[in-house]
Amino acid sequence: MNTQIQTVHFDADAKLINHVNKRLAKLPGLHDGITHVEVYLRLENLAHQLKDKIAEIKINVPQHQFFVKHESKSFEESFDHAFDALLTQIKREKEKKVQ
């Protein structure tokens, strides 16, 4: 599994990168065919908006692609909500293949 983490409009500290990598380490146990994972952590510089920290996750598996996006007031919260939504998508896709 190839993992790529990109930060846009800011430099991530080691604590944030470790948090993201720790959660992503759970993915191979959920789906065997994951080939590539891209994480984008983006800071929107809108002066009057509270939810300006955006996390996007894109996962490539053979013949399918998963994508989630979430925004909130912290990168950890944004990533965690996006990751949970991603887990739901993966589980639904696996259930469809079983039926």
Buried (B, 14 or more C-beta within 10 A) or exposed (E): BEBEBEBEEEEBEEEBBEBBEEBBEEBEEEBEEBEEBBBBBBBEEEEEEEBBBBBBBBBBBEEEEBBBBBBBEEBBBBBBBBBEBBBEBBEEEEEEEEE
